[in-house]
Structures are given as C-alpha cells and as structure tokens.
Amino acid sequence: MAEKKVFITSDTHFGHTRIIQYENRPFNSINEMDKEMIKRWNTKVTNNDVVFHLGDFCFGNKEMISVINSELNGKKILVMGNHDRGHSIKYYLDCGFDEVYNYPILYKEFFIFSHEPITYLKAPFINLYGHIHGSPNYPTFTKNSVCCCVERWNYTPINFNTILLNLERLQRQMETALNTYKPIELQEEK
C-alpha cells in the first residue's frame, strides 16, 4: 500500500461562474475550470491520501456538490468557509465529505486550519487558511501563516510536506538575515 499523504487546498469555488472574472482565473468557462481542477487534484491525490479543504468548495446544489466530490480522489475533510455556511455539517457529510467542521481545527498540535486568516495568531502556532484568494495584502508564506487558496498553488492541492519544507526554508532565511544583520551607525544632521 502506498504511503498516505496529506494535502491542503482552499477556495476551489467549483461551479462558480463569476470566480473566473473576480480572480482572473486562467479558464475560459466554468466547465473548463471544474474539469481542469478535478484533473489536477487527481493527478496529485490518490484515494489513499487525505485532503483538508479550507472552505468555499462549490457553488451548486446538493447533487452537484456530491458529483464533484465523488470525482475527487482522497479522504476529504471540509473546514467550512463563508460560502459553505449556508448549509449544515450533515448536508456536507451527505455530499460525501468524510469529516466537516464549522470552525477552525488544530492539526498536529501546532497548525490551525481555518477558512479566514487568523490575524492575531502568535507563535508557536502556524495558520493555514484560504478566503483571500490572490489578494496582494496577504503573502503566501509568513513565519506564522500559509495561504492555501488555489490561485496561489496552480489550482491544485498542496502536499503538506511542501508546506513544511517551505516554512523551514523561510525560517533559515530569517535566521541568516538576523545573523548577518549589522546595525547602521546613526548620524546627526549638521
């Protein structure tokens, strides 16, 4: 049996026609977008893997959500987003999600998975979130956060190990910057 991998994604907005225009997504139609994102998902994710979806999964009725969900590989865990909250947890379980949460969840005692970014979060926790799509006001990586919106990750789920690797890389860059930092000598105007 293949090793189980963990993936994260957010804000797929399957079936949402206007998201292409709102976020300048590189698709000509909603049908093309949905098919391509399903293909990219299934290229990376096997049925043995787990995918945490951090909200705003699909714009459609129960049948549409169920069909799209059934076409996606992996065990799917939904942390409900602002566009998902119009329905109950049971509704999404009935649509094929393996687990559904209405609030942020703690993963591996260190990572907080949420739909909206938690801006007041202090170390040692790291917040993985969605909601903000391609907004330049939020960097993809900081020392305490990772934006998991599909716009940031080529419209495909992100392997959790990739996130860990990039967080470690960022930490090393910060340590190097601190170790080589030399304060400037203050000068007074004459």
C-alpha positions as CSV (number, residue, x, y, z in Angstrom):
1,M,0.0,0.0,0.0
2,A,1.3,3.5,-0.9
3,E,2.1,5.9,1.9
4,K,-0.7,8.2,2.9
5,K,-0.1,11.8,2.0
6,V,-1.8,14.9,3.4
7,F,-2.8,17.8,1.2
8,I,-4.4,21.2,1.8
9,T,-6.5,23.4,-0.5
10,S,-9.0,26.1,-0.4
11,D,-11.5,28.2,-2.3
12,T,-11.9,25.9,-5.3
13,H,-15.4,27.5,-5.9
14,F,-16.4,24.7,-8.2
15,G,-19.5,25.8,-10.3
16,H,-19.0,29.5,-9.5
17,T,-19.1,31.2,-12.9
18,R,-18.0,34.7,-11.7
19,I,-14.9,33.5,-9.8
20,I,-13.1,33.3,-13.2
21,Q,-13.6,37.0,-13.6
22,Y,-13.2,38.0,-9.9
23,E,-9.9,36.3,-9.6
24,N,-8.7,36.4,-13.2
25,R,-8.5,32.6,-13.3
26,P,-6.9,31.2,-16.4
27,F,-10.0,29.4,-17.7
28,N,-12.5,30.2,-20.5
29,S,-15.5,28.7,-18.9
30,I,-16.8,27.2,-15.6
31,N,-16.9,23.8,-17.2
32,E,-13.3,24.1,-18.3
33,M,-12.3,25.3,-14.8
34,D,-14.1,22.5,-13.0
35,K,-12.7,19.8,-15.2
36,E,-9.2,21.1,-15.1
37,M,-9.1,21.5,-11.3
38,I,-10.5,17.9,-10.9
39,K,-7.8,16.6,-13.2
40,R,-5.0,18.5,-11.4
41,W,-6.4,17.3,-8.0
42,N,-6.5,13.7,-9.1
43,T,-3.0,13.9,-10.7
44,K,-1.6,14.6,-7.2
45,V,-4.0,13.0,-4.8
46,T,-4.7,9.2,-4.6
47,N,-7.6,7.6,-2.9
48,N,-5.3,6.7,0.0
49,D,-4.5,10.3,0.7
50,V,-6.2,12.9,2.9
51,V,-7.2,16.4,1.7
52,F,-8.2,19.2,4.0
53,H,-10.3,21.7,2.1
54,L,-10.3,25.0,3.9
55,G,-13.7,26.2,2.6
56,D,-15.7,27.5,-0.3
57,F,-15.8,24.2,-2.0
58,C,-18.6,24.5,-4.6
59,F,-21.4,26.8,-5.7
60,G,-24.2,24.4,-6.6
61,N,-27.0,22.2,-5.3
62,K,-26.5,19.1,-3.2
63,E,-26.4,16.9,-6.4
64,M,-23.7,19.0,-8.0
65,I,-21.6,19.1,-4.8
66,S,-22.0,15.3,-4.4
67,V,-21.0,14.6,-8.1
68,I,-17.9,16.8,-8.0
69,N,-16.9,15.4,-4.6
70,S,-17.3,11.9,-5.9
71,E,-14.9,12.7,-8.8
72,L,-12.1,13.8,-6.5
73,N,-9.6,11.4,-5.0
74,G,-8.8,11.1,-1.3
75,K,-10.5,11.3,2.0
76,K,-11.9,14.8,2.1
77,I,-12.2,16.9,5.2
78,L,-14.0,20.2,4.9
79,V,-13.4,23.2,7.2
80,M,-16.4,25.3,6.1
81,G,-15.9,28.7,4.5
82,N,-18.2,31.7,4.3
83,H,-19.9,30.3,1.2
84,D,-20.4,26.9,2.7
85,R,-22.0,28.0,5.9
86,G,-25.5,28.3,4.4
87,H,-25.8,24.5,4.9
88,S,-25.4,22.2,7.9
89,I,-22.5,19.8,8.6
90,K,-24.8,16.9,7.9
91,Y,-25.6,18.4,4.4
92,Y,-21.9,18.2,3.5
93,L,-21.5,14.8,5.0
94,D,-24.4,13.7,2.9
95,C,-22.5,15.2,-0.1
96,G,-19.6,12.8,0.5
97,F,-17.2,14.6,2.8
98,D,-15.6,12.3,5.4
99,E,-15.4,15.0,8.0
100,V,-16.8,18.5,8.2
101,Y,-16.1,21.3,10.7
102,N,-17.8,24.7,11.1
103,Y,-14.8,26.2,13.0
104,P,-11.0,26.1,12.7
105,I,-9.3,22.9,13.7
106,L,-6.0,22.1,15.2
107,Y,-3.7,19.7,13.3
108,K,-0.7,18.0,14.8
109,E,-1.0,20.3,17.9
110,F,0.8,23.1,16.0
111,F,-1.2,24.0,12.8
112,I,-4.5,25.8,12.8
113,F,-6.6,25.2,9.7
114,S,-9.2,27.8,9.1
115,H,-11.1,29.4,6.3
116,E,-10.4,33.1,7.1
117,P,-6.9,34.1,8.1
118,I,-6.4,34.4,11.9
119,T,-4.5,37.7,12.0
120,Y,-4.0,37.8,15.8
121,L,-2.2,34.5,16.0
122,K,1.1,34.4,17.9
123,A,3.9,31.9,17.8
124,P,4.3,28.9,18.1
125,F,1.2,28.2,16.0
126,I,1.0,28.4,12.2
127,N,-2.3,29.2,10.5
128,L,-3.1,27.6,7.2
129,Y,-6.0,29.4,5.6
130,G,-7.9,30.4,2.5
131,H,-10.6,33.1,1.8
132,I,-8.4,35.8,0.4
133,H,-7.6,34.2,-3.0
134,G,-5.0,36.3,-4.8
135,S,-5.0,39.4,-2.7
136,P,-1.6,41.0,-2.5
137,N,-2.3,42.1,1.0
138,Y,-1.5,38.6,2.3
139,P,1.7,36.9,1.3
140,T,1.6,33.2,0.5
141,F,4.1,32.4,3.3
142,T,5.0,34.2,6.6
143,K,6.6,32.6,9.6
144,N,3.1,32.1,11.2
145,S,0.9,31.6,8.2
146,V,0.3,29.9,4.8
147,C,-2.3,30.9,2.3
148,C,-3.7,27.8,0.7
149,C,-6.0,29.3,-1.9
150,V,-5.9,27.5,-5.3
151,E,-4.8,30.8,-7.0
152,R,-1.5,30.6,-5.1
153,W,-0.9,26.9,-5.9
154,N,-1.6,26.4,-9.6
155,Y,-5.2,25.3,-8.9
156,T,-4.2,22.1,-7.2
157,P,-3.9,20.8,-3.6
158,I,-0.6,21.4,-1.8
159,N,1.3,18.5,-0.2
160,F,1.6,19.2,3.5
161,N,5.3,18.2,3.3
162,T,5.8,21.0,0.7
163,I,4.4,23.5,3.2
164,L,6.7,22.2,5.9
165,L,9.7,22.4,3.6
166,N,9.0,26.0,2.6
167,L,8.3,27.0,6.2
168,E,11.7,25.6,7.2
169,R,13.4,27.4,4.2
170,L,11.8,30.7,5.3
171,Q,13.0,30.1,8.9
172,R,16.5,29.5,7.7
173,Q,16.4,32.7,5.6
174,M,15.2,34.7,8.6
175,E,17.9,33.2,10.8
176,T,20.6,34.1,8.2
177,A,19.3,37.6,7.9
178,L,19.4,38.0,11.7
179,N,22.9,36.6,12.0
180,T,24.3,38.9,9.3
181,Y,22.4,42.0,10.4
182,K,24.7,44.9,11.3
183,P,23.0,48.0,12.7
184,I,23.7,51.2,10.9
185,E,25.6,53.9,12.7
186,L,23.3,56.8,13.4
187,Q,24.4,60.1,12.1
188,E,23.1,63.5,13.1
189,E,22.3,66.2,10.6
190,K,24.9,69.0,10.8
